[in-house]
Amino acid sequence: MIRLEDVYRIGRIGRPHGVKGEVVLWYDDDVFDRADADYLVLSVDGILVPFFIEEYRFRSGETALMKFCDIDSQEQAAALTGCEVYFPTALAAPGEGDVALAAVAGFALVSAADGTAVGRIARIDDATANLLFELEDGRLVPAAGELVEDVDMERKEVRVSLPEGLFDL
């Protein structure tokens, strides 16, 4: 059984494309193209289900046309519309220090200086040149590589060296 803590969200399924079972995948992270994975995980009626990839092609910087095995008609593809798409965390981080940034959503952000919890990471904001951790309470924290000291996948924590006075602004 696939558990939510073993995957992280990378996008959602849009509408069907054509009549042969292709769907539009709206993605935030194209890890499926960079990592060696044969499948994506979809949330179907609240159940995490693996769907094996037959083929895909990119349409833009945020969409891909995806064909899953055994999804061969427009009707079957339409049944997947709106499903959240997840990627296995273990496949995204095959080597130490090789963590996909989107994989840390939901992790605790911890100050490396004193070990105090700063908050929980809701998402990664990459809308600007500077990457930011957006915390669940709406605060933004720089996600620059030189500030991130450690990512503990087992404890689901990101330890960062926070600039002094960051939250006093």
PADREN-370125 format. One record per residue (C-alpha): x, y, z; residue in one letter. Coordinates in steps of 0.02 Angstrom, whole numbers, plus 50000, padded with zeros to 5 digits. Example, Ala and Ser with C-alpha at 12.3 -4.5 7.8 and 13.67 -1.06 7.14 Angstrom:
BEGIN
[pt [50615; 49775; 50390]; 'a']
[pt [50684; 49947; 50357]; 's']
END
This chain:
BEGIN
[pt [50000; 50000; 50000]; 'm']
[pt [50065; 50173; 49955]; 'i']
[pt [50063; 50297; 50099]; 'r']
[pt [50052; 50486; 50083]; 'l']
[pt [50214; 50506; 50180]; 'e']
[pt [50305; 50405; 50046]; 'd']
[pt [50259; 50522; 49903]; 'v']
[pt [50250; 50708; 49869]; 'y']
[pt [50134; 50807; 49758]; 'r']
[pt [50200; 50859; 49588]; 'i']
[pt [50040; 50911; 49497]; 'g']
[pt [49866; 50862; 49443]; 'r']
[pt [49780; 50785; 49293]; 'i']
[pt [49687; 50902; 49178]; 'g']
[pt [49570; 50859; 49037]; 'r']
[pt [49589; 50716; 48914]; 'p']
[pt [49688; 50752; 48756]; 'h']
[pt [49621; 50666; 48601]; 'g']
[pt [49529; 50501; 48598]; 'v']
[pt [49668; 50374; 48634]; 'k']
[pt [49684; 50397; 48823]; 'g']
[pt [49809; 50539; 48839]; 'e']
[pt [49785; 50667; 48977]; 'v']
[pt [49857; 50839; 49011]; 'v']
[pt [49971; 50835; 49164]; 'l']
[pt [49991; 51004; 49250]; 'w']
[pt [50154; 50987; 49345]; 'y']
[pt [50251; 51090; 49471]; 'd']
[pt [50401; 50973; 49466]; 'd']
[pt [50461; 50876; 49312]; 'd']
[pt [50551; 50747; 49420]; 'v']
[pt [50466; 50609; 49320]; 'f']
[pt [50578; 50662; 49174]; 'd']
[pt [50739; 50672; 49277]; 'r']
[pt [50720; 50518; 49388]; 'a']
[pt [50713; 50336; 49338]; 'd']
[pt [50529; 50298; 49371]; 'a']
[pt [50407; 50191; 49277]; 'd']
[pt [50252; 50258; 49363]; 'y']
[pt [50166; 50406; 49445]; 'l']
[pt [50046; 50394; 49590]; 'v']
[pt [49872; 50467; 49572]; 'l']
[pt [49747; 50499; 49709]; 's']
[pt [49589; 50415; 49646]; 'v']
[pt [49443; 50439; 49765]; 'd']
[pt [49566; 50466; 49908]; 'g']
[pt [49665; 50307; 49871]; 'i']
[pt [49845; 50319; 49808]; 'l']
[pt [49859; 50212; 49651]; 'v']
[pt [50013; 50185; 49541]; 'p']
[pt [49988; 50219; 49355]; 'f']
[pt [50126; 50155; 49241]; 'f']
[pt [50187; 50278; 49110]; 'i']
[pt [50174; 50220; 48930]; 'e']
[pt [50242; 50382; 48857]; 'e']
[pt [50238; 50571; 48879]; 'y']
[pt [50291; 50729; 48791]; 'r']
[pt [50308; 50905; 48854]; 'f']
[pt [50188; 51037; 48793]; 'r']
[pt [50252; 51185; 48893]; 's']
[pt [50352; 51225; 49049]; 'g']
[pt [50204; 51172; 49156]; 'e']
[pt [50109; 51042; 49054]; 't']
[pt [50145; 50874; 48977]; 'a']
[pt [50037; 50754; 48879]; 'l']
[pt [50040; 50590; 48974]; 'm']
[pt [49986; 50417; 48916]; 'k']
[pt [49966; 50286; 49052]; 'f']
[pt [49964; 50099; 49019]; 'c']
[pt [49788; 50026; 49003]; 'd']
[pt [49706; 50197; 48986]; 'i']
[pt [49656; 50183; 48803]; 'd']
[pt [49501; 50290; 48779]; 's']
[pt [49441; 50466; 48805]; 'q']
[pt [49315; 50403; 48932]; 'e']
[pt [49448; 50315; 49037]; 'q']
[pt [49558; 50470; 49029]; 'a']
[pt [49412; 50582; 49079]; 'a']
[pt [49390; 50479; 49239]; 'a']
[pt [49564; 50539; 49293]; 'l']
[pt [49525; 50725; 49271]; 't']
[pt [49564; 50821; 49430]; 'g']
[pt [49666; 50683; 49512]; 'c']
[pt [49814; 50744; 49613]; 'e']
[pt [49980; 50673; 49549]; 'v']
[pt [50119; 50617; 49666]; 'y']
[pt [50296; 50553; 49646]; 'f']
[pt [50383; 50424; 49759]; 'p']
[pt [50505; 50516; 49873]; 't']
[pt [50626; 50369; 49872]; 'a']
[pt [50644; 50381; 49682]; 'l']
[pt [50666; 50570; 49686]; 'a']
[pt [50814; 50563; 49806]; 'a']
[pt [50921; 50416; 49749]; 'p']
[pt [51083; 50488; 49816]; 'g']
[pt [51126; 50583; 49972]; 'e']
[pt [51106; 50770; 49948]; 'g']
[pt [51001; 50739; 49793]; 'd']
[pt [50832; 50790; 49863]; 'v']
[pt [50702; 50861; 49745]; 'a']
[pt [50652; 51029; 49816]; 'l']
[pt [50465; 50996; 49804]; 'a']
[pt [50490; 50839; 49908]; 'a']
[pt [50512; 50943; 50067]; 'v']
[pt [50334; 51012; 50065]; 'a']
[pt [50258; 50962; 50231]; 'g']
[pt [50427; 50952; 50318]; 'f']
[pt [50465; 51050; 50476]; 'a']
[pt [50581; 51198; 50453]; 'l']
[pt [50706; 51201; 50597]; 'v']
[pt [50833; 51332; 50647]; 's']
[pt [51007; 51257; 50639]; 'a']
[pt [51068; 51381; 50771]; 'a']
[pt [50958; 51323; 50915]; 'd']
[pt [50852; 51178; 50848]; 'g']
[pt [50686; 51270; 50868]; 't']
[pt [50546; 51235; 50747]; 'a']
[pt [50510; 51386; 50637]; 'v']
[pt [50357; 51312; 50553]; 'g']
[pt [50297; 51184; 50427]; 'r']
[pt [50337; 51205; 50242]; 'i']
[pt [50178; 51220; 50139]; 'a']
[pt [50261; 51239; 49970]; 'r']
[pt [50412; 51304; 49876]; 'i']
[pt [50388; 51476; 49799]; 'd']
[pt [50490; 51485; 49639]; 'd']
[pt [50399; 51632; 49560]; 'a']
[pt [50553; 51743; 49580]; 't']
[pt [50739; 51718; 49553]; 'a']
[pt [50758; 51681; 49739]; 'n']
[pt [50680; 51518; 49799]; 'l']
[pt [50576; 51533; 49957]; 'l']
[pt [50498; 51411; 50079]; 'f']
[pt [50319; 51464; 50105]; 'e']
[pt [50266; 51411; 50279]; 'l']
[pt [50090; 51357; 50323]; 'e']
[pt [50064; 51522; 50417]; 'd']
[pt [50109; 51620; 50259]; 'g']
[pt [50284; 51675; 50310]; 'r']
[pt [50420; 51665; 50179]; 'l']
[pt [50595; 51600; 50217]; 'v']
[pt [50742; 51601; 50095]; 'p']
[pt [50778; 51427; 50024]; 'a']
[pt [50951; 51469; 49957]; 'a']
[pt [51069; 51320; 49953]; 'g']
[pt [51197; 51406; 50065]; 'e']
[pt [51064; 51427; 50202]; 'l']
[pt [51003; 51246; 50199]; 'v']
[pt [51118; 51147; 50313]; 'e']
[pt [51031; 50978; 50313]; 'd']
[pt [50879; 50887; 50247]; 'v']
[pt [50829; 50741; 50358]; 'd']
[pt [50712; 50631; 50255]; 'm']
[pt [50676; 50513; 50401]; 'e']
[pt [50631; 50651; 50526]; 'r']
[pt [50552; 50756; 50388]; 'k']
[pt [50650; 50911; 50436]; 'e']
[pt [50746; 51045; 50344]; 'v']
[pt [50880; 51131; 50451]; 'r']
[pt [50922; 51307; 50396]; 'v']
[pt [51037; 51447; 50452]; 's']
[pt [50916; 51591; 50465]; 'l']
[pt [50976; 51770; 50439]; 'p']
[pt [50971; 51865; 50603]; 'e']
[pt [50815; 51970; 50623]; 'g']
[pt [50725; 51885; 50477]; 'l']
[pt [50557; 51883; 50563]; 'f']
[pt [50577; 52057; 50641]; 'd']
[pt [50544; 52143; 50474]; 'l']
END
